[in-house]
Amino acid sequence: MTLSCEQVRALLAPWVDGDIGAADRAGMAAHLGLCPPCARRAASERAARHVLQRTRPALLADTAPDTLRARLRADAQASRRQPAVLTWRRLPIAVAATLVLAFSGLTLHVATGRSTTLLAAQLVADHVKCHLTQRDHGGVNAGEVQHQLAEAYGFHARVPESSPTERLRLVGARRCLTGEGTNAHILYRLDDRPVSLYVVPNEARTNATVNVLGREAVLWSRDNDTYVLVADKGTADLGRLARYMQHATE
Amino acid sequence: MAVLPFRSRRSAVATPDPFEEEALAQTDALYRAALRLTRNPAEAEDLVQETYLKAFRSSGRFERGTNLRAWLFTILMNTHRNSRRDAARNPIEVDSEVVEQAQALPGRAATPEDLLLDATLDVDIKAALDALPDTFRSAVWLRDVEEFSYAEIAGMLDVPIGTVMSRISRGRKLLYEQLVATRGDEVQGTPPGRRDRAAVAGPDV
């Protein structure tokens, strides 16, 4: 017997996979024939590999949800708008700064037109997905949510409280990803209908109301952060709700 | 407030980008891996989305002609590792010896192992996989389900090839024990400890 138990154990994975040289294979065979503990272990690992191979079709049957595919498409499109990101880094800072100054008017214009709809579309898709998976524990405390956002994701957003007058109930918060970056997503129910408030940090946009995918999104900016309120179309008075949110986040 | 219509024709009928198309073809595979890693559909979606965002942003760094699938899995694994680190949840490295000792079953070889396992249900296998510690679960999944090479997996997990082999080996062993325990309880209604019989000759090698 030339191989030790330790050497044999190190070769078990490739041995089970049949991915092992002739010399090692012979050494393994010799050892396993004489060492019942190693032989048992080899047999169980081979059995696990076999059962996984047999189950593979079932394990490969899970498919990604269509909402995720839609979000990825939107992300792809959004990131295609910013092909300059990598090139920017290679530019000397002075040149980059001059270019930013010279084109800031233009960039601002581009960033507020089509991309507002695109941003709203991404957030609406996220709104639909997150409300499907969010468990409703019957209302949560705004302070806790604020703390949670700060602790887990480093967001420092003011979280508007539940409001009986507005028939609004805070149910939770998560992190949301879009082509533009990471945002805070605060989830509410208004008469049991889903309402979302997104905080897009470090990005100012012009105020707008966008209708997309049967949802309404109200955007406003303050202190270089953009807030986006999303609800199903026809959910109460969204303008009034937006004013409540604006007041509460001040 | 103005209502903005979809006004750019270019955005509506954008030309498909070959890199994007090839990358997006891996959505299912990445989602499945993410689902096994996070064991939570919403978190899995976020992980996949973050993976693609990083991939799209750094597509310039991807070398055409190399393995895009492996590259995407590498980003997924890195992202998962980092998010776990950020969230300061359970450390990713577990003491594998402790796990093995805790789950080890007495030696047994009386029944043909493969026969017992052939009766195992797909749901049991998923549950058994999910019960494995992260380190072993990802190694086994990448090897036995996604069928990556040891070298590719070493790159994804950022560990040496020897470590990959050892994780696969231990992962399979734990998976087997998990399945035997599940199956044994169901079939015989006795706890695993009572089921050891005299060791018979080792299996053919």
Interface residues (C-beta under 8 A of the other chain):
Chain A: R9 A10 L11 L12 A13 P14 V16 D17 D19 M28 A29 L32 G33 C35 P36 P37 A39 R40 R41 A42 A43 S44 E45 A47 A48 R49 H50 V51 L52 Q53 R54 T55 R56 A58 L59 L60 D62 T63 A64 P65 T67 L68 R69 R71 L72 R73 D75 A76 Q77 S79 R80 Q82 V85 L86 G113 R114 T116 T117 L118 K129 C130 T133 A152 R174 R175 L177 G179 N207 A208 T209 V210 N211 V218
Chain B: M1 A2 V3 L4 P5 F6 R7 S8 S11 A14 D17 E20 L24 T27 D28 L30 Y31 R32 L35 P41 A42 E45 D46 V48 Q49 E50 Y52 L53 F56 R57 S58 G60 R61 A87 G107 R108 A109 E113 D114 L117 D118 T120 D122 I125 K126 V140 R143 D144 V145 Y150 G162 V164 M165 S166 I168 S169 R172 K173 L175 Y176 E177 L179 V180 A199 A201 G202 P203 V205
